[in-house]
Amino acid sequence: MSKTKLVTFSILISTLLSLLALGQQPPAQQVHSPEELAGLMRAKLASSQKVVEGLMAKDFDLIRRGGVEMSKVCDATQWHASDDQVYAHYRGELRRTAKRLILLAEEKNLDGAAYTYMHSLTTCISCHDYCRDVLHLASQGPALKVAPIPVTDEETGTVRQRAIRQ
């Protein structure tokens, strides 16, 4: 993703999250470019990872934050193929699941949150199967990028970065 597109995308997400934080409903926006769609998918993945981390640590605040972020991404955008009924079903199901995760975290219901998270995961997998195999939205392979990972030098104990392909 070019630097200009990254800055534009960051401003868009910041604006949407600011509007949501103020309790205002932002206008729904159609995602047009693959970079924007990939950014939204990464945002959903990051929120999902917060939920998993919260489940592992029994940290209900983290589960709730992940659910809130997932809900904001669902509410703030109209993704590709929004006129497709099956796709709209998956999208709506993810939105309902995110709201349920928030409620279960507030109730400190770990089993319910875990079950709901597993349901959200199967919904995501099914949606991606549908988008890839029926709508052909993901016909291209993933763009590989270099991601730094921390590595501890066993002799000195210092942490350094090592790049791997993801």
TIMI-885661 format. One record per residue (C-alpha): x, y, z. Coordinates in pm, 1 decimal. Layout:
N
<node px="X" py="Y" pz="Z"/>
...
This chain:
166
<node px="0.0" py="0.0" pz="0.0"/>
<node px="141.0" py="337.0" pz="-93.8"/>
<node px="215.2" py="591.4" pz="176.3"/>
<node px="-58.3" py="825.3" pz="47.9"/>
<node px="-320.5" py="550.1" pz="53.8"/>
<node px="-211.1" py="445.8" pz="402.3"/>
<node px="-244.4" py="803.8" pz="531.1"/>
<node px="-583.4" py="843.5" pz="362.3"/>
<node px="-705.3" py="514.8" pz="506.4"/>
<node px="-578.3" py="607.4" pz="853.8"/>
<node px="-759.6" py="941.9" pz="840.8"/>
<node px="-1080.3" py="770.5" pz="726.7"/>
<node px="-1069.8" py="515.3" pz="1010.0"/>
<node px="-981.4" py="783.2" pz="1267.5"/>
<node px="-1271.3" py="1001.5" pz="1154.0"/>
<node px="-1517.3" py="713.9" pz="1163.5"/>
<node px="-1405.8" py="602.8" pz="1507.7"/>
<node px="-1423.3" py="963.0" pz="1634.2"/>
<node px="-1779.5" py="998.9" pz="1508.0"/>
<node px="-1876.4" py="671.1" pz="1668.8"/>
<node px="-1714.4" py="773.4" pz="1996.0"/>
<node px="-1924.0" py="1089.9" pz="1995.6"/>
<node px="-2239.1" py="883.7" pz="1948.4"/>
<node px="-2303.9" py="1008.3" pz="1598.4"/>
<node px="-2384.4" py="771.0" pz="1320.1"/>
<node px="-2140.1" py="831.0" pz="1032.0"/>
<node px="-2261.7" py="798.3" pz="678.2"/>
<node px="-2211.0" py="446.5" pz="546.4"/>
<node px="-1934.4" py="438.1" pz="290.2"/>
<node px="-1875.4" py="192.5" pz="11.7"/>
<node px="-1529.6" py="37.8" pz="18.2"/>
<node px="-1389.4" py="53.2" pz="-331.5"/>
<node px="-1024.2" py="-40.6" pz="-339.2"/>
<node px="-865.4" py="-372.8" pz="-243.5"/>
<node px="-635.7" py="-181.7" pz="-7.3"/>
<node px="-933.7" py="-36.1" pz="181.6"/>
<node px="-1099.5" py="-378.0" pz="202.8"/>
<node px="-774.9" py="-536.1" pz="322.7"/>
<node px="-742.0" py="-265.0" pz="586.9"/>
<node px="-1092.5" py="-335.9" pz="714.2"/>
<node px="-1024.6" py="-708.0" pz="723.5"/>
<node px="-706.3" py="-641.3" pz="922.8"/>
<node px="-904.2" py="-421.1" pz="1163.8"/>
<node px="-1156.9" py="-701.6" pz="1213.5"/>
<node px="-873.1" py="-948.4" pz="1264.2"/>
<node px="-706.6" py="-721.2" pz="1521.2"/>
<node px="-1034.2" py="-689.7" pz="1714.0"/>
<node px="-1079.2" py="-1065.5" pz="1696.7"/>
<node px="-728.4" py="-1116.8" pz="1835.7"/>
<node px="-817.9" py="-894.7" pz="2132.5"/>
<node px="-1118.7" py="-1115.1" pz="2202.3"/>
<node px="-901.8" py="-1429.9" pz="2192.4"/>
<node px="-641.7" py="-1274.9" pz="2420.1"/>
<node px="-917.4" py="-1170.8" pz="2659.9"/>
<node px="-1063.4" py="-1520.5" pz="2657.7"/>
<node px="-724.9" py="-1675.6" pz="2734.6"/>
<node px="-652.9" py="-1432.3" pz="3018.8"/>
<node px="-1013.8" py="-1414.1" pz="3146.2"/>
<node px="-988.1" py="-1039.5" pz="3084.5"/>
<node px="-1347.2" py="-927.6" pz="3028.0"/>
<node px="-1244.4" py="-568.2" pz="2955.4"/>
<node px="-1026.0" py="-686.9" pz="2665.7"/>
<node px="-1306.4" py="-910.8" pz="2534.6"/>
<node px="-1540.8" py="-612.3" pz="2548.6"/>
<node px="-1292.6" py="-380.9" pz="2373.0"/>
<node px="-1245.8" py="-636.7" pz="2095.0"/>
<node px="-1623.0" py="-665.6" pz="2056.1"/>
<node px="-1666.1" py="-286.9" pz="2050.0"/>
<node px="-1398.2" py="-249.2" pz="1781.5"/>
<node px="-1549.5" py="-529.9" pz="1574.8"/>
<node px="-1892.5" py="-368.9" pz="1604.7"/>
<node px="-1757.2" py="-28.7" pz="1497.5"/>
<node px="-1597.5" py="-176.3" pz="1186.5"/>
<node px="-1924.7" py="-353.1" pz="1102.0"/>
<node px="-2135.9" py="-40.6" pz="1157.2"/>
<node px="-1905.4" py="208.6" pz="987.5"/>
<node px="-1884.3" py="61.0" pz="640.6"/>
<node px="-2067.0" py="-104.2" pz="358.0"/>
<node px="-1833.3" py="-367.6" pz="222.7"/>
<node px="-1830.3" py="-501.3" pz="-131.4"/>
<node px="-2134.5" py="-698.1" pz="-246.8"/>
<node px="-2366.9" py="-533.7" pz="4.8"/>
<node px="-2655.4" py="-596.4" pz="-235.7"/>
<node px="-2599.0" py="-974.2" pz="-217.2"/>
<node px="-2843.6" py="-1134.2" pz="31.4"/>
<node px="-2608.6" py="-1411.3" pz="145.7"/>
<node px="-2323.6" py="-1168.0" pz="199.4"/>
<node px="-2558.5" py="-931.3" pz="384.0"/>
<node px="-2657.1" py="-1221.9" pz="610.5"/>
<node px="-2294.2" py="-1292.3" pz="704.9"/>
<node px="-2227.5" py="-924.7" pz="761.3"/>
<node px="-2534.2" py="-889.8" pz="983.5"/>
<node px="-2441.2" py="-1203.2" pz="1174.9"/>
<node px="-2095.1" py="-1066.2" pz="1249.6"/>
<node px="-2251.2" py="-741.1" pz="1372.2"/>
<node px="-2490.5" py="-931.9" pz="1602.8"/>
<node px="-2205.3" py="-1149.9" pz="1728.5"/>
<node px="-1990.9" py="-845.0" pz="1811.4"/>
<node px="-2276.3" py="-691.4" pz="2010.8"/>
<node px="-2330.2" py="-1023.0" pz="2191.9"/>
<node px="-1959.2" py="-1039.0" pz="2281.7"/>
<node px="-1988.0" py="-693.4" pz="2439.4"/>
<node px="-2289.7" py="-799.0" pz="2644.8"/>
<node px="-2132.4" py="-1128.1" pz="2758.1"/>
<node px="-1811.4" py="-951.2" pz="2859.1"/>
<node px="-2012.6" py="-705.5" pz="3065.5"/>
<node px="-2189.1" py="-1001.7" pz="3229.3"/>
<node px="-1848.7" py="-1168.3" pz="3287.4"/>
<node px="-1974.5" py="-1480.9" pz="3111.6"/>
<node px="-1655.1" py="-1648.8" pz="2988.5"/>
<node px="-1822.3" py="-1963.2" pz="2850.8"/>
<node px="-2081.7" py="-1760.5" pz="2662.1"/>
<node px="-1814.4" py="-1527.8" pz="2522.1"/>
<node px="-1602.1" py="-1824.9" pz="2413.1"/>
<node px="-1897.2" py="-1989.2" pz="2239.0"/>
<node px="-1994.3" py="-1660.0" pz="2074.0"/>
<node px="-1637.2" py="-1603.7" pz="1957.7"/>
<node px="-1628.8" py="-1952.2" pz="1801.1"/>
<node px="-1955.4" py="-1868.7" pz="1624.3"/>
<node px="-1803.9" py="-1545.0" pz="1492.0"/>
<node px="-1502.0" py="-1739.0" pz="1367.5"/>
<node px="-1716.2" py="-1988.5" pz="1176.5"/>
<node px="-1920.3" py="-1699.3" pz="1035.1"/>
<node px="-1600.0" py="-1531.9" pz="910.8"/>
<node px="-1473.4" py="-1853.8" pz="752.7"/>
<node px="-1807.4" py="-1918.9" pz="582.3"/>
<node px="-1825.8" py="-1561.2" pz="456.0"/>
<node px="-1473.0" py="-1576.5" pz="318.2"/>
<node px="-1554.4" py="-1906.0" pz="144.6"/>
<node px="-1861.2" py="-1744.3" pz="-9.8"/>
<node px="-1678.4" py="-1427.7" pz="-115.5"/>
<node px="-1389.2" py="-1622.8" pz="-261.7"/>
<node px="-1578.5" py="-1909.2" pz="-427.6"/>
<node px="-1911.6" py="-1749.1" pz="-527.4"/>
<node px="-1856.5" py="-1374.0" pz="-551.7"/>
<node px="-1490.4" py="-1412.8" pz="-658.3"/>
<node px="-1387.7" py="-1109.1" pz="-451.4"/>
<node px="-1064.9" py="-1266.8" pz="-333.9"/>
<node px="-941.4" py="-1414.1" pz="-659.4"/>
<node px="-589.6" py="-1280.2" pz="-610.2"/>
<node px="-344.7" py="-1431.8" pz="-366.2"/>
<node px="-235.8" py="-1240.8" pz="-59.1"/>
<node px="26.2" py="-970.3" pz="-100.3"/>
<node px="325.5" py="-1083.7" pz="100.6"/>
<node px="485.6" py="-823.4" pz="321.4"/>
<node px="784.1" py="-825.0" pz="548.6"/>
<node px="686.9" py="-816.7" pz="915.6"/>
<node px="939.2" py="-765.7" pz="1195.4"/>
<node px="934.1" py="-1014.2" pz="1479.6"/>
<node px="1124.5" py="-980.7" pz="1805.0"/>
<node px="1405.8" py="-1228.4" pz="1860.3"/>
<node px="1600.5" py="-1259.5" pz="2185.2"/>
<node px="1972.5" py="-1322.5" pz="2151.4"/>
<node px="2037.6" py="-1614.2" pz="2389.1"/>
<node px="2394.3" py="-1508.3" pz="2462.2"/>
<node px="2335.7" py="-1140.9" pz="2539.5"/>
<node px="1964.4" py="-1140.2" pz="2625.3"/>
<node px="1902.4" py="-842.8" pz="2395.5"/>
<node px="1593.0" py="-822.4" pz="2181.6"/>
<node px="1632.8" py="-742.0" pz="1813.9"/>
<node px="1402.6" py="-748.9" pz="1511.7"/>
<node px="1412.6" py="-1017.8" pz="1248.9"/>
<node px="1204.4" py="-992.1" pz="932.6"/>
<node px="996.5" py="-1282.3" pz="805.8"/>
<node px="752.0" py="-1316.6" pz="519.4"/>
<node px="389.1" py="-1336.4" pz="625.9"/>
